[in-house]
Amino acid sequence: MEKEFIIIDDTKYETKVSNKFRNRKVYTKPNPLEVNSFIPGTVYKILVREGESVNKGKDLIIIEAMKMKNTIKTPITGKVKKIAVKVGERVPKGTLLIELE
């Protein structure tokens, strides 16, 4: 491992960086217009329709995981542009469920 310098809050630090760290997936800020599943599960119920206006905090979709129903709410006020899943569909974590505009 080579020594490298990193800067955190205007302070320069000398450190060793591993190949695992160098090859990690780079963080990208989540898109507020995309509602993704935060857990793997099955789409139990879709509570909105395409073209419907929604306010921040409105229930959008219910995902069933491990016999528990998890309600996903809208993070912003907007309009439902696209519903990317169907009732009964199994979705992994991070799957796009609903796109807003």
C-alpha positions in Angstrom: 0.0 0.0 0.0 1.2 3.4 -0.9 0.9 6.4 1.4 -1.5 9.1 0.1 -2.9 12.3 1.3 -6.6 13.0 1.8 -8.2 16.2 2.8 -11.2 16.2 5.3 -12.7 19.5 6.4 -9.6 21.5 5.2 -7.2 19.3 7.1 -4.6 17.2 5.2 -4.0 13.7 6.5 -1.3 11.2 5.4 -2.7 7.6 5.2 -2.4 4.3 3.5 -5.1 3.4 1.0 -5.9 -0.2 0.1 -6.9 -1.4 -3.4 -10.3 -2.3 -2.0 -10.8 1.3 -1.0 -9.5 2.6 -4.4 -11.9 0.3 -6.3 -15.0 0.9 -4.1 -18.3 2.1 -5.6 -18.2 5.9 -5.6 -21.1 7.5 -3.7 -23.7 9.3 -5.8 -26.3 11.6 -4.3 -29.8 10.0 -4.6 -32.1 11.5 -7.1 -35.1 12.9 -5.2 -37.3 12.3 -8.3 -36.8 8.5 -8.1 -38.4 6.4 -5.3 -36.4 3.2 -4.8 -37.1 0.2 -2.6 -35.1 0.4 0.6 -35.6 -3.4 1.3 -36.1 -6.5 -0.8 -39.6 -7.7 -0.9 -42.8 -8.1 -2.9 -45.0 -5.2 -4.2 -48.2 -5.7 -2.1 -50.2 -2.6 -3.2 -49.7 0.5 -5.4 -51.6 3.4 -3.9 -51.1 6.0 -6.7 -51.7 6.2 -10.4 -49.5 7.7 -13.2 -50.3 11.4 -13.6 -51.5 11.8 -10.0 -50.3 14.8 -8.0 -48.7 13.8 -4.7 -47.7 15.9 -1.6 -44.5 15.2 0.4 -45.2 12.3 2.8 -48.1 10.7 0.9 -48.2 6.9 0.8 -47.1 5.6 -2.6 -46.6 1.9 -2.4 -46.6 -1.0 0.1 -43.8 -3.6 0.0 -44.2 -6.8 1.9 -41.0 -8.3 3.4 -40.8 -11.0 5.9 -44.6 -11.0 6.5 -44.4 -7.2 7.3 -45.9 -4.5 5.2 -43.7 -1.5 4.7 -45.2 1.8 3.4 -43.0 3.9 1.1 -43.9 7.6 1.1 -43.0 10.3 -1.4 -39.9 12.3 -0.5 -41.1 15.5 -2.3 -44.2 17.2 -3.7 -44.7 16.4 -7.3 -46.5 14.3 -9.9 -46.2 10.6 -10.6 -44.5 10.3 -14.0 -44.0 6.5 -14.1 -44.8 3.4 -12.1 -42.0 0.9 -12.8 -43.3 -2.1 -10.9 -46.5 -4.2 -10.8 -48.4 -5.7 -7.8 -46.9 -9.1 -7.0 -43.5 -8.3 -8.4 -40.5 -9.2 -6.3 -38.0 -6.4 -6.1 -34.4 -6.3 -4.7 -33.1 -3.4 -2.6 -32.5 -0.3 -4.6 -35.0 -1.1 -7.4 -36.7 1.9 -9.0 -40.4 1.8 -8.0 -41.8 5.2 -9.0 -40.5 8.1 -10.9 -41.7 11.6 -10.0 -41.7 14.9 -11.9 
